[in-house]
Amino acid sequence: MKIQLDFIKFYFEICDVSMESNQNAADILESLFVIPREVPKTVLRNLLELIYDVKVAGYENIPEFGGALIVSNHTDYLDIAVQGAFADRKIVYLGKYELFHPQEEIMAIINHKNSPFHYPPLSLTKPIIEVLLNSLGGVVKKNLINWGSMPIIRNAAKESEMDKRAAMEYYEKLENYMVDLMKDGELLSIYPEGSRSETGELQSFRAMAAKLAIRAGVPIVPSGIVGATNMSKPKAFLTGDAFKTKIRYVIGKPILPSEFPTGPEKKAAKELTEILENRVRDLMKQAESVL
């Protein structure tokens, strides 16, 4: 009995679970299944090194503590995996809402008007399935947040039920939240291109990353990755191209707030964006020369 109690106590400690009265039983139960970030990070790093030939340079350029913004070009989902698995610090990422609520898509199928779950005997199992799926979704969400992800609604005005005014308010609150995260000492990652480059060529940067860094008054850490383009797609594995392909990631020296362009925020953000784009382009060239 003592072993079981010690095990539960250990889980509460590593998950930083509060036993305050405002937590319900479901929250506490879900928190018991939160996996410490080092576990998936170690597994992911070993997996990446097993499949690909990954080299990362410039670790020392990531500030050991304090708020900062790390930016990079974006060629593949592997960019996020390499950046997160090889950095010593926890990096906060923006993730689409659906990743944090995987149960909702399944529940939509179960609740469809033509679903057999509306009729006995399956209808009798529906409440149990709903509880299990919601619990599973809660565990997934808690783990993703614990590992450094933050849910957002992408293209809110197009892909959600928000009207344009609500979407604008949402994005304004989101920007404020990201600024507050960095002010509170978090290391936030943003890909200024806004989407993945299918060719691996650098696309034009959007000004949001620069704007956030200026508002937060934190350093920007530019970085560049090469070799990952399309290497997470099934085709790359079926053809064998993925195995031991060279992926090189170089992290550059931080651009300090004292080095930011001065003047009106919009103008300063535009100038800083140009600087960032050039820095990342140079780092991509450096990455290509890493053995």
Secondary structure, 3 states (H helix, E strand, C coil): CHHHHHHHHHHHHHHCCCCCCCCCHHHHHHHCCCCCCHHHHHHHHHHHHHHCEEEEECHHHCCCCCCEEEEECCCCCHHHHHHHHHCCCCEEEEEEHHHHCCHHHHHHHHCCCCCHHHCCCHHHHHHHHHHHHHHHHHHHHHHHHHHCEEEECCCHHHHCCCCHHHHHHHHHHHHHHHHHHHHCCCEEEECCCCCCCCCCCCCCCCCHHHHHHHHHCCCEEEEEEECCCCCCCHHHHHCCCCCCCEEEEEECCCECHHHCCCCCHHHHHHHHHHHHHHHHHHHHHHHHCCC
